[in-house]
Amino acid sequence: MHSYPQLVIDKGKLSHNIEEVTSRCAEKGISVAGVIKGMNGLPELTRIYAASDVTMIGSSRIEQLKDAISIGEAEPELRKPTLMIRIPMLSEVPEIVKYCDYSLESEEEVLRALSSEALRQGKVHKVILMAEMGDLREGFVGDELTEAALTVENELDGLYLAGVGMNVGCYGSILPTKEKLEEFVARAEQVEDAIGRKLDILSGGATSSLMRVLDDSIPERINHLRIGEAILLARDLPLFYGCDLSFMNQDIFRLKLEIVELKNKPTYPSGTMGRDAFGHEPEYIDRGNRMRAICAGGKVDYGSEDEIFPLDSGIKVIGASSDHTILDVEDSDRSLKVGDVLTFGIDYASMVFVTVSRNVTIKYI
């Protein structure tokens, strides 16, 4: 089996990041659902989550939650409740009830189907109703949230209303400000007033809401977050919002590519131009002749050349095709040769690709 492209994953650093996030959230009375979808639920990493202080394991893919359940069946002390974080399809309702202890919900029709299926399976399925808070992804709008809560509470015997949740920052780019979170709490308390009891869970968002934990501005009633990227990469919050995550590892995942060509070539193509292999019309800058390296591995493996970052100084990604990554290495501090291996950082988008690609060898350390 070929060695490269290779993804090196540091399990100890992942454990550290989980501990840092869960402990800081616990100080605020907040439990954490560890979201494993970004690394495609790799079982070796899911087991680390199961052994940690996360209180749930969350994913948008049933297959990944099945693996989490299998880990718990083999070692009962590692069985953690599973959370489906993508609102379900009607076509997968039987599997949701079978493999998911909790699910996020925003459609009454699906709720009714879940209740019927849960009764058929002899179960009570726990649901978290999503509130639309302005990001315009999933969620009940306005009074629909309370109406849905009353329906679950009073009519759907196969369901238990565990709580309400919100999501921001994933579609509409809305930030989880203190005011936005307080607005969410107010809506949750309206639900509580209507059903006559306190909810178990007020799920106040995902990775972006961790900022409010760290700056001590998250409302007290919020007691649950769904954290993915901040644990796996800890990259987005410092990069986009200047959030201090210096206590976190940002190098759990490293992509390694092998050089297959090293030549001095022009930087501007010659001939009549059309489109590249993906139908695009790239722009090229003529910088004269420069030393270029081609690495085995391309967009099929990691998605986009904009989502990988050379760790060697003086090396720049200038393009990629399906199977090749093209680098400007003219200013490299290293004396390179064919067969050398270069190391790259990755972001969330490339992590999703490289952890599922059959062409990328995974090495755990």
Buried (B, 14 or more C-beta within 10 A) or exposed (E): EEEBBBBBBBBEBBBBBBEBBBEBBEEBEBBBBBBBBBBBBBEEBBBBBBBBBBBBBBBBBBEBBBBBBEBBEEEEEBBBBBBBBBBBEEEBBBBBBBBBBBBBBBBBEBBBBBBBBBBEEEBBBBBBBBBBBEBBBBBBEEEBBBEBBBBBBEEBEBBBBBBBBBBBBBEEEBBBEEEBBBBBBEBBBBBBEBBEEEBEBBBBBBBBBBBBBBEEBBBEBBBBBBBBBBBBBBBBBBEEEEBEBEEBBBBBBBBBBBBBEBEEEEBEEEEEEEEEEEEEEEEEEEEEEBBBBBBBBBBBBBBBBEBBBBEBEEBBBBBBBEBBBBBBBBEBEEEBEEEBEBBBBBBBBBBBBBBEBEBBBBEEE
